[in-house]
Amino acid sequence: MAPSFIVKKILIANRGEIAVRISRACREMGISPVAVYSECDRAALHVRYADEAYAIGPSAPRDSYLRIDRLLDAARAAGADAVHPGYGFLAENADFAAACRDAGLTFIGPTPEAIALMGSKTAARAAAIKAGVPVVPGTEDPLAADLADDEIARAAERIGYPLLVKAVAGGGGKGMRTVTAPADLAGAVRAARSEAGSAFGDAAVYFERRLTRPRHIEVQLLGDQHGTVVPFVERECSIQRRHQKVVEETPSLAVSPALRAAMTSSAAAVARAVGYTSAGTIEFLLDEDGRFYFLEMNTRLQVEHPVTEMVTGLDLVRWQIAIARGERLDVDPASALTPTGHAIECRIYAEDPDNNFLPSPGRILQLRAPAGPGIRDDSGATAGLDVPIFYDPMISKLIAWAEDRPRAVVRMRRALGEYLVAGIKTTVPFFTWLFAQPEFIEGRFHTAYLDEVLKARNGRPFVEPSADVEDVAAIAAALHAALSPRAAAAGSTAPAARPWKTQARVEGLR
């Protein structure tokens, strides 16, 4: 179906690798991408890939990427038709989606009403129950802010221990605490409320039963404006550190064809129940007995969307844009559930795995991403640029595809061995270790697996230092110190998105 209206220019209200990813989809559709940037992102790769770039304020997210007014000012200045929020920042903010609509801009995502409904974990649970989908036992409503400790204790007793205190808003493990005994409950509630309020501006929490060693399985789906919902083959997201996904793959070794049919039809039922449009993800927990439970819905594109693209051959960002401009989905439902091969993704972070995964900001002196058959590297980093302290430290997503899982694991190990990042610490050594563990190779893991094995390692380094490595590091540091800023900039390997086109840069949107 032809689009009901034309989109000529899209403002990308994000940064880093996802902004680069969206720019690439725009170019293939003949759409002009527009970037925004904070002070520390002035020379960032996502800025170079765009046709225009607009300054939106200081480096702190609250003063730039989270400023709805400045983003709308940039969209108006650029003459954009639409806004793509990427993920993170304002991607699941119903107020932002509504503000775009009120400003006459197409928001490339679900409606503000759907974001608001599914952005509340308790409201999303209620929607799943109404759609006939099983949910993890928990409180039906958020805990009242003035609820006394004894009332909180009684609510917990009705759920049973162990339980999770969870933020109603947000995700990524923030505002979440595990409680195994009543004596720890009140402190966990206070800590979760405080963290949730700081992270999401909403301190509301609720209780949910903590399942023993579940797997985290999610279903990608697309919904158009004409009532069609298509679910995709599941993704396995059980390799997590502190509730944060670090490895994702598709399909899951734990999901049989019958279980896949049940989970994907349940995901589609939830999406239809709320009139969902655009890309979204339904997340489930799968217990040791093979029973699945609705966990939550992410009303945006997921970080791990490339693994689905690799086994289906579809461009999910392109479909987001097509749906937003009124096109009908013509994806074959059967093919969406039939993967070709196996894909695995590693989130490469600027973190020091030998120092409790603390962030490792700084200048990237050299960067060489792996290549070859079946390898994809979605990155927002380049040599010569700084990894700032203000944002999520993920610098790239490394994806390996092969005909089956064993070969995909081997291919990922090869790719990790080729990945070179000099100047900062990264999680590449950690992944190299992980992909050699028997439990991972055999698919015998759950959501607590990684935290358990890391605790058992008791801080042992992932890479033992050697004299040769120390010598090379000293030589590299000396060479870097000898280079002038101009010489360092000249050595940058960042590609120009359109070398034949002069990029417009508009300064000073305040």
N, C-alpha and C positions, 0 to 999 in steps of 0.2 A: 504494500500500500504506500502511495506517495505521502510525504509529510503534509500535515494540515497547515503548517506554516514553516517558513524558512528561518534557520538559524545561521547567521553569517559570522558572528563573533561571540566567543564565550570567555567570560572572566573566570579564572581558576582561583578560587578563594582558599588556596593552600600553598604548600611549599614542598621542597624535596622531591623524592622519587615519584610520589603520586602526581605531583604537578607536571613533571616531565612525561609521565605515562599518559596523562590526559591530553597534553599538548600533541603527542604523537597521534593519538586517535583523532583529534581535531584536524590535523593536517591531512590525514588520509580521507577525511570527509569533506575537504575543501572549506573548512571553518578556520577562522583566524583565532589563535589562542592569545589570551591576555594574562600576564602574570601580575602578581602583587608581591611586594617584598618589604621586609623590615630593614632596619639599619644594618644589621649584621649579615643580611642576605643580599646585599647590594650586588655582589659578583657571583651569586649562586648559579648553579647549572640551570635550575628551572627558569631563571630570569633570561638566560641566554637562549633558551629554546623558544621563547615567546616572541610574538611580533611586536608587542608593546609591553611595557612594565611600569607599574605605578608604585611609588613609595607610599607606605601606609603607616609609618610611625616607628617608634623605638623598638628595640629587639625583644623586650618582654612581650609574650603573647597577648596579655591583657591590654597592651597599648598598641597592638597592630593586628595580628591575625584573628583576634577575638573582638575587634571593634566593628560591629555591624555598620555603623555610620560611615566609617572610612572605606569599607569594602563597597558599599553602595555608591559612595562618591567616585571611587575608581571606575566602577561599572558605567556610571553616567558619563564620566570624562572620556572613556574609551568608546562610548556608543555601543556597548555590548547588548546583545539580545537575551543572553542567558547567563546563569552562574552555575558552575560545578563546584561543590564543596569538598570533593575528595573524601578523605576520612580523617578523623580527629578534628580538633578545633571546633568549628561550628557545623560539622556535617550532620549531626543528629540534634540540632537545635531548632525546635519548632518556630521560635521567634524569628530566627534568621530566614527560614523558608517563607514565613508569612511576610516578612519585610521585603523580600525579593518580589513576591507576588504583588504586594501593594505598590511597589515601585515600577510595576509593569515588566518585570524580568521573569523569564522562565527559570524556575529552580529545577536543576537536573537531579531529581530525587523524588521521593514520595511526597504526598501532600503534608502540610503542617499538621493537619488533624491526625494523620496516621503516625507521624513522628511523635507527637505528644502522647498518643495512646500507647504505642509500643515502646516508647522511651521510659515509661514507668514500668518497672518489673512487676509490680503488683497488678497493675491494669492489664499488662500483657498476659500474666498468668490467668486472669479472669477471662480474657478473650480466648485463650487456649482451651480452658475448661468448657466455655460455651460452644467451642467448635468440636468438642468431644475428644480432645487430645489430653493424654495423661500428663500431670505436672508433679514435680517433686513436692512432697508434703511441706507445708509452710503456713505462715500467717496470711490471711486473705487481704489484710490492710496494713499500711505502715504503722509502726509503733508510734503512738501519740508522743509528742515532744515532752509533755508533762506527766507521762506515765510513771508512777512510783516504782521503786525497785522491786517491791514484792509482787506487783502486778506484772512486771516484766518477767519475773521468775516463773509465775504461773503460766504465762504464755509460752515460755520455753519448755516447761514440763509437758504441755499439751503436744508439742512438736517432738520432743525427745532428744536425747544427746547421743552422739555428737551432733552439733548443729552449726550453721553458718549465720552470722550476722551480716547482712548484705545491704549495700546502698540501694535505694529504690531507683536512683538515676545512675547514668554513667556505666563504666565497665573497666576492663583491664585489671581487675583485682583490687582497685582502689575502694576504700570504704567497706572492706570485707575482713572478717575475723572468724577464725575457727574456735569454737568453745566446746571443750570436752567435759567440763565439770561445772556445776552451779556456782562454785566460788569464783569462777573467772568471768561470769556472765556480765555483771554490771560494768566492770572495767572494759570489757570488749565492746559493749554497746556504746560507751562514751567515746572510745577510740575510733570506732567505725563512724559515728556521727561526726566527729571532728574532721576526720579525713575526707568524708563525703562532702561536707560543707565547703572545705577548702578546694577540693578538686572539681566539684560540679555545681557549687552554689546551692545545693539542696542537701540538707543533713538528714533527711528521712531514711530510716532503715527498716528492715523486716527480718523475720526468721525463716530459715529454710533448713530442712533436714540435710545433714551431710552424708551423702552416700559413700559407702566404703569402696575405695579403689574403682571408681567408674571410669569409663572412657568418655571423652568429649567428642561428639560427632555433630557435624553441622550440615545443613542442606542449603545450598545456594538456590535462589529462585529469581525469576523475572516476572513482572506483571505489567501488562499494558493498560491503556486507558479504555479498552474495549471489553474488559472482563476476563481476558485470558491470563492464566498463571501457569508457568512452566517451571517445575522443580528440576534440579540437576543432580547428578550422582554425588553422593556424600563426600565430605572431607573429614579426615581424621586429624584432630587437633589436640591430642592428649599429651604431647610432649610440651610441658609447661614448667616455667620456673616462677614460683610465687604467684600463681594464677595467671601468668602472662604467657601466651603462646610463643614458642620460639621455633618450632618445626611443624609444618603442616603437610599433609599428603592426600592424594586421592587415587584410587578408592581406598576404603578402609579394609584391612584384613579381617576385622571383627564383624563385618556386615555381610550377611548372606543375601541372595536375591530376594527372598521373602521379606527379610527385615528391611531391606532397601525400599521395597514397594510400600511397606507400612510407614516407614519414617518419611519418605518423600510425599506420600499422599497426605499425611498429617501436616507436614509443613505447608503444603498447598492449601489445605483446609483453613489453617490459621490465616494465611495471607488473604484468602478470599473473604474470610469473615470480617476483615477490617478494610476491604476494598483497596488492597495494596497495589501500588504501581511502582515501577522502576526496579532496580536491583536491591535485593535484601537477603538476609540470611536468618534461618531458624536454627537455633542451637539446642541440642539435646544432650542429656547424660544417658549413657548406656551402662546398666549395672552388670554385675558378674553373672546374673541369671538370664541375660539377654533381653531385659525389659528396658524400654526407653521412656524418658520423661522430658517434656518441654522445659527448657531452661530460660531462654529469652530470645528476643528478636533484635537483630542489628539492622537499623533502617538506613543502610548506606552500603557502599562498596566495601568489601573486606580487604584487609592487608593481603590475605592469602588467595585472592581471586585468580592470580596467575596459574595455580595448579589446575583449576577448573578449565581455564582457557587452553592449557596444554593438552588435556585429554579429550576436549570437545572440539577444538579448532575454532571456537567462537571468540569474538572480541566483546567482552562484557561492557566496557566503557562505551564502545560504539553503540551497543544496544541501549544503554542508559540514555544516550543523546537521542537516539531514534525514537524511543518511547516518549521522551519529554516533548518531542515535536509532533506527536500524534500518530506515529506509525504503529501498525499492528505487528505483533510477534508472529514470525513465520518459522520459528524453531520447532523442529520435529520433536515432540515429547519423548518418543522412544529413544532417539539418538542422544537426547540430553541425559538419559539415564544409562547409556551404554558407553563407558569410557574406552578410549583407544589408548592402551598402554597404562603407565603409572607415572605420576609426577610427584616430586617432593620439593618443598621450599624451606630454606634456612634464612632466618632473619639475621643479617649481619649487623651487629651493633658496634658502635665505638665505645666499648666497655672493656675493662681489664678482668678477664675471667680468673686470673690468679690473685686478684685483690677483691674478692667477693663481688665481682661484676660491677664495680664502681664505674661511673662514666669516665671516658677518656677523651675529653675535648682537646683540640689542638689543630695544628696544620698538617694536612696530608702531604707528605713530601713526594711520595710516589704511589701510583695506583695502577695495578694491572689486573683487570678482571678476567676470569677464565672464559674460554670460548670452546667451539667445537660442536659436534653433533649433539642435539638434545639439551643444550645449555642456554639458559636465558638469565641475564643479570639486569634487574630493574634497579637503577641507582640514581641518586641525586647528588653524588659526590664526584669530585674530580681532583687530580693532583694540583697542588698549589693553593687550594681553598681550605678554610678553617671549618672544623666541626664546632658549632657554637654550644654553649652551655645551656641555652634557653629552651631547647626543644628535645623531643624524643631522640635518643642517640642512634636510631637505626639509620645506617648509611646506604644499605642496599638490601635487595632480596635476591638470593641466588636460587634458581630453580633448575632441577634436573629432570628430564623425561627419558624414559626408555620403554621397551616393549613389556617389561614386567618389573615388579618391585626389586628383586635381587639385582637386576642390572641397573635400575635407577639408583640404588644405594651405591653400587660400585662407581657409577658415573659421577655421583655427587662427591664421593671421596676423591676421585681424580680432579674434579673441578676445585675442591677446597685446597688441594695441593698446589694448584696453579694460582690461587688468589694471593696477590701481593699488595699489601697496604703498609707503607712505611711512614713513620712520624707519629702514629697514634697506636694504641692497643685496640684490638678487635676481638670478636668472639670466634674467629676462624679456628684457632687452636682448640677451643672447646668443642666445636662441631666435629673437627677431625677426630677427637677422642670419642665423642658420642657415637659416631657412625661406625666405630669399631667395637661397640659393646654388644655382646651376644643377645641381650634382651631386646635391644633396638633392632638388630638385624633380623631377629625372629619375630618381631612384632609383639613381644610379650611386655606390654607396658600399660600404664593407666595415668590419670592426671597427677598422682603423687609420686610417680616413678622417679622423675628427674630430681625433685627435692630430696628424695630418700637416698639416691646414689651420690648426689653431691655432698650430702651430710656425711655419708660413709667415707668419702674421700678425705675428709678432715683437712681441707685446705691444701692438699698436695697440688703442685703446679701441673698444668696441662702440657707445658713444654719446658723441659729442663734446659736452663741456660748453658751455653758452651762458650769457650774462649773465642771460637771463631765468630759466633753471633755477636759477642760483645765487641770484638774488633771491628766488625762491619758496622755496628751501630755507632761506634766512635768516629769512624771515617765518614759516615753519612752525616753525623752532626757537625763535623768540621767543615764539610763541603757546604752544608746548608748555611752555616754561619758566614761563610765566605761569599755567598751569593748576595747581591744587592736585591732589594725588593723588585726592581725593574727586571733584573735577570730572571728572578724566580717566576715573575708573571709571564715573561716571554717563554718560559719552559712549560707552561700549562698545556696539557693535552686535551682540554675540553673542546669538543667540536662546536662549530657554529651551526645553529639550526638551519639558517638560510643565509649563506655567505653572500648571496646576491641581493639581499634585502637589508636595508639599514633599519636597525631596531630603534623604535621610539622609546625614550625613557622620560617619564614625566615626574619631576621631583616635587616634594613638599606638600602632599595632601595631608592636611592637619586636622 
